[in-house]
Structures are given as structure tokens and as C-alpha cells.
């Protein structure tokens, strides 16, 4: 089972591969679920300046499953709750009954 630190490293690596070095995870927005974490990310320049010229578009939150390490991209056309419900419908029900991770 992944720790939060391992999941964060996976999320940061995924973001770097997808978007390059100028992107960072928004730590205070990380959501925890029994099965893992949902990570949000944004352009570092936008986070520092609030200048929407630097903002990423279509940067869908990603799910890191702490049981199997799977990375699942959500989407941006529907509410996040719908993407999470879709994901939760694909995993074993026992994962939904795990205790919440201690971190972050």
C-alpha cells in the first residue's frame, strides 16, 4: 500500500512528464479518500502571480490509488464528484470501506 509521500511523488512525476517542470501539486487542495488521494496541479507561474495568462487549461485532477498505485485522470467536463463516482464503481467495494489515510 502506498504512503502519501509515495503517492505525492507519483503525482509530481506524472505532472512533470505531462506538463514539464513548471507545474506543481496544490498541496492544500489534496483530497483523501479511503482508496487514495486526489491531486490538483497548476502552473507554478500562475500560482505565484494569479495571472490567468499562465494558468493551465484542462488540467483534470488525478487519482492515485493507494492500494495498487494506479494513476487515473478524471476530467473537466463534469463535476469532480461524478468522476469519483465513476472511479469508485470500478474498484472493489472493500476499498471504499478502508479507513481514510492519515496523511496529508
N, C-alpha and C positions, 0 to 999 in steps of 0.2 A: 504494500500500500504506500502511495506517495505521501510525503510530508508536504506542508505548504511551501516550504523553501524549494523543494524539488519541482513542485508544480509551477512556482513562480519562475524558476529558471527555464522550464519548458515554454512557458508563455512568452518570456522575454526573447528566447531563441526563435520561436515561431514568428514573433513580430519583426525581429531583425531580418530573418530570411524573407519575409513577405514585403517589408517596407523599408529596409535599410536601417542604418544606425540612428537616425533622427527621430525615433519613436520610443515612447516609454509607457509602461503599465501605470495606470492611475490607481495607486495603492489604496487610497481612501474610498474607492468605489468597488473594490473586490467584494463579491458576494459569496457566501458559503452555503453549500447545500450538503445534505448527507452524503452524496456521491462525489463531491469535489468542490471546485471553485469556478466562478465566472469572472473572467478578467476583461477589463476595458482598457483600451490603449488610445493614445493620441500623439500627434506630432509634438515633439519637445518644444519647438519654437512657438507653437500655438499655446501650449501650457504656460510658457514663460511670459507671453505677450498678450494673450487673448485676442490676437489679430486673426480674424477669420480667413485671411488670405493664406495663412499657414495651416489651417485645420485640415485634417484628413476627411475625406468623404467616403461613405460606405464602409466604415471600419466597424464591422459587426463584432460584438463581444464573442469571446471564445470560452468554451467549457473545457476544463481539464478534469477528467475523471480520476479520482484518487485511487480507485481500485485497480484499473488497468492502464492508466496513463494516456488514455485516448484523448486526442485534441479534436474538439468538434466546433466548427464555426457556426454561429447562429445565423443571423441575417439582419436586414434593416427595413424590410418592407412590412413586417408585422410587429406587434408589441413583443418585447422580450419574453413575457410570460407565456406566450404561445410557442415560441421556440423551445423554451424549457419544458413545457408540457409535451411537446413532440419528442424531445430527447428522452424524457422520463418514461414515455410509453415504449421505448425501445430497450430499456435496461431491466434487469431482473428486479422484481418488486422488493426483494430483500435489501437492495442498495438504497432504496428510499427510506428504509427503516433504520439505517445506520445512524449512530449519534453524529451530531454536527462536528466537523473538525474543530480542534481547539484554536487553530490559527486561521486567519490573522487576528 
